[in-house]
Amino acid sequence: MFRLSIQIEAILYLKGQPLDLAVIAECAGCDRDAAETAMMELMDDYAHRDSALEVVETPKGYTLQLRGSFQTLIDKMIPPEIGTGALRTLAAIAIKGSISQTDLVELRGSGAYQHVQELVEVGFVRKRRQQGSRSSLLQVTDKFHRTYELNDLPLQLPIAAIPKLADEEDVDNIAPPDEDEGVDFTTDDRSTSENQ
């Protein structure tokens, strides 16, 4: 049989989230004191290992996680979480190749302003001032292409090829798209006010 600390290591790995000692003890089939002793043994073992992982106590419980010194690797390897509305705005920018912010807002609605700000912050969209215009030109960045590995985007579609986001009261009247219509930017699974 495995040492209790190794069993707890497996539990932390399989659960993939912080666990308090009571849950760990229940999963391991032992009492809380035994779980605490084994957890201290496991934490000590990881503290002395040359490893990318560590076992730490957080406010939500104990967790097995990547060491903080690997944060740049995390940022590089794991795409940031962005909402459905921002993702659809990103798709519209990517499909167009480049689009003025004014045209994007006309296409996606006023929520696009917030989406663009979020997308610029995570590094997926570049925003440049156009000479002689008050509107910025939006383009996807190299980080977008590295993250999503999309090599077959059309060079550019006319704005008319991408449907305008429907008003909230019109959402119930939207007919489902035909299968051959392509990408549908008109509906959203989550609340419109949150993701527009």
C-alpha positions as CSV (number, residue, x, y, z in Angstrom):
1,M,0.0,0.0,0.0
2,F,1.2,3.6,-0.7
3,R,2.2,6.0,2.0
4,L,-0.6,8.3,3.0
5,S,1.3,11.3,1.7
6,I,1.5,9.8,-1.7
7,Q,-2.2,9.0,-1.7
8,I,-2.9,12.6,-0.8
9,E,-0.6,13.8,-3.6
10,A,-2.8,11.7,-6.0
11,I,-6.0,13.2,-4.5
12,L,-4.7,16.8,-4.9
13,Y,-3.7,16.0,-8.5
14,L,-7.0,14.3,-9.4
15,K,-9.2,17.0,-7.8
16,G,-7.3,19.9,-9.4
17,Q,-8.6,22.4,-6.9
18,P,-7.9,23.4,-3.3
19,L,-9.2,21.0,-0.7
20,D,-9.6,21.4,3.0
21,L,-8.2,18.7,5.4
22,A,-11.7,17.3,6.1
23,V,-12.3,16.6,2.4
24,I,-8.7,15.2,2.0
25,A,-9.2,12.9,5.0
26,E,-12.5,11.7,3.6
27,C,-11.1,11.0,0.2
28,A,-8.1,9.2,1.7
29,G,-10.2,7.2,4.2
30,C,-8.3,8.4,7.2
31,D,-8.9,10.7,10.2
32,R,-8.1,14.4,10.0
33,D,-5.0,14.2,12.2
34,A,-3.4,11.5,10.0
35,A,-4.3,13.6,6.9
36,E,-2.6,16.7,8.5
37,T,0.5,14.8,9.3
38,A,0.7,13.3,5.9
39,M,0.1,16.7,4.3
40,M,3.0,18.3,6.2
41,E,5.2,15.4,5.1
42,L,4.1,16.0,1.5
43,M,4.6,19.7,1.7
44,D,8.1,19.2,3.1
45,D,8.9,16.7,0.4
46,Y,7.9,19.1,-2.3
47,A,9.8,22.0,-0.7
48,H,13.0,20.0,-1.0
49,R,12.4,18.6,-4.5
50,D,13.8,20.2,-7.7
51,S,10.3,20.3,-9.2
52,A,8.0,22.6,-11.2
53,L,5.2,21.7,-8.8
54,E,4.5,22.6,-5.2
55,V,2.0,21.8,-2.5
56,V,0.7,24.9,-0.7
57,E,-2.0,25.9,1.7
58,T,-4.3,28.6,0.3
59,P,-7.3,30.3,2.0
60,K,-9.5,27.6,0.3
61,G,-7.4,24.6,1.3
62,Y,-4.4,22.7,0.1
63,T,-3.5,22.5,-3.5
64,L,-0.9,21.0,-5.9
65,Q,0.1,23.7,-8.3
66,L,2.8,25.0,-10.6
67,R,5.4,27.1,-8.8
68,G,5.0,30.8,-9.1
69,S,8.4,31.1,-10.9
70,F,6.7,29.5,-13.9
71,Q,4.1,32.3,-14.3
72,T,5.6,33.5,-17.6
73,L,5.3,29.9,-19.0
74,I,1.7,29.8,-17.8
75,D,1.0,33.1,-19.5
76,K,2.6,31.9,-22.7
77,M,1.0,28.4,-22.8
78,I,-2.5,28.9,-21.5
79,P,-4.8,31.4,-23.3
80,P,-6.5,33.9,-21.0
81,E,-10.2,33.4,-20.3
82,I,-12.3,35.9,-22.1
83,G,-16.1,36.1,-22.2
84,T,-18.3,34.9,-25.1
85,G,-19.0,38.4,-26.2
86,A,-15.4,39.4,-26.3
87,L,-14.5,36.2,-28.1
88,R,-17.1,37.0,-30.7
89,T,-15.7,40.5,-31.1
90,L,-12.3,39.0,-31.4
91,A,-13.6,36.6,-34.1
92,A,-15.1,39.6,-36.0
93,I,-11.7,41.4,-35.9
94,A,-9.9,38.3,-37.0
95,I,-12.2,37.6,-39.9
96,K,-12.0,41.1,-41.2
97,G,-8.2,41.2,-40.9
98,S,-8.4,44.9,-39.9
99,I,-11.4,46.9,-39.0
100,S,-12.0,50.4,-37.7
101,Q,-13.4,50.6,-34.2
102,T,-16.4,52.6,-35.5
103,D,-17.3,49.8,-38.0
104,L,-16.8,47.2,-35.3
105,V,-19.2,49.0,-32.9
106,E,-21.7,49.3,-35.8
107,L,-21.3,45.5,-36.3
108,R,-21.2,44.3,-32.7
109,G,-22.9,47.0,-30.7
110,S,-21.6,49.4,-28.0
111,G,-20.3,46.5,-25.8
112,A,-17.5,46.2,-28.4
113,Y,-15.7,49.2,-26.7
114,Q,-15.3,47.1,-23.5
115,H,-14.4,44.0,-25.5
116,V,-11.7,45.8,-27.4
117,Q,-10.2,47.2,-24.2
118,E,-10.1,43.7,-22.7
119,L,-8.6,42.2,-25.9
120,V,-5.9,44.8,-26.0
121,E,-5.1,44.1,-22.3
122,V,-4.6,40.4,-23.0
123,G,-2.6,41.1,-26.1
124,F,-4.9,39.6,-28.8
125,V,-5.7,42.9,-30.5
126,R,-3.6,45.9,-31.6
127,K,-5.3,49.3,-31.6
128,R,-3.7,52.0,-33.8
129,R,-4.9,55.6,-34.5
130,Q,-5.7,56.1,-38.2
131,Q,-4.4,59.4,-39.7
132,G,-7.2,61.8,-40.5
133,S,-9.8,59.7,-38.5
134,R,-11.0,59.7,-34.9
135,S,-11.5,56.0,-35.1
136,S,-8.8,53.5,-34.3
137,L,-7.8,50.6,-36.6
138,L,-8.0,47.2,-34.9
139,Q,-6.0,44.1,-35.9
140,V,-5.2,40.8,-34.3
141,T,-1.7,40.4,-33.0
142,D,1.0,37.7,-33.3
143,K,-0.1,36.4,-29.9
144,F,-3.6,35.8,-31.2
145,H,-2.1,33.7,-34.1
146,R,0.2,31.8,-31.8
147,T,-2.6,31.1,-29.3
148,Y,-5.3,30.0,-31.7
149,E,-3.0,28.7,-34.5
150,L,-5.4,29.8,-37.2
151,N,-3.7,29.9,-40.6
152,D,-6.7,29.6,-42.8
153,L,-8.6,32.9,-42.0
154,P,-10.0,34.6,-45.1
155,L,-8.0,37.6,-46.1
156,Q,-11.0,39.9,-45.6
157,L,-14.8,39.7,-45.7
158,P,-17.0,42.6,-46.4
159,I,-18.7,43.9,-43.3
160,A,-22.1,43.0,-44.7
161,A,-21.0,39.3,-44.6
162,I,-21.0,39.5,-40.8
163,P,-24.5,39.9,-39.3
164,K,-25.1,42.8,-36.9
165,L,-25.7,42.0,-33.2
166,A,-29.4,42.0,-32.5
167,D,-31.0,44.3,-29.9
168,E,-31.9,42.6,-26.7
169,E,-35.6,42.6,-27.5
170,D,-35.1,41.1,-30.9
171,V,-33.1,38.1,-29.6
172,D,-36.2,35.9,-29.4
173,N,-37.1,36.6,-33.0
174,I,-33.8,35.5,-34.5
175,A,-34.2,32.5,-36.8
176,P,-31.6,29.8,-36.4
177,P,-28.9,30.1,-39.1
178,D,-28.7,27.7,-42.1
179,E,-25.8,25.3,-41.7
180,D,-24.0,26.8,-44.7
181,E,-24.2,30.4,-43.5
182,G,-21.0,30.2,-41.5
183,V,-20.2,32.0,-38.3
184,D,-23.2,33.4,-36.3
185,F,-22.4,36.5,-34.3
186,T,-26.0,37.4,-33.5
187,T,-26.7,35.2,-30.5
188,D,-25.1,34.7,-27.1
189,D,-25.5,32.0,-24.6
190,R,-25.0,34.3,-21.6
191,S,-26.7,37.6,-20.7
192,T,-26.5,40.2,-23.4
193,S,-25.7,43.1,-21.0
194,E,-22.7,41.2,-19.7
195,N,-21.2,40.1,-23.0
196,Q,-22.2,42.7,-25.6
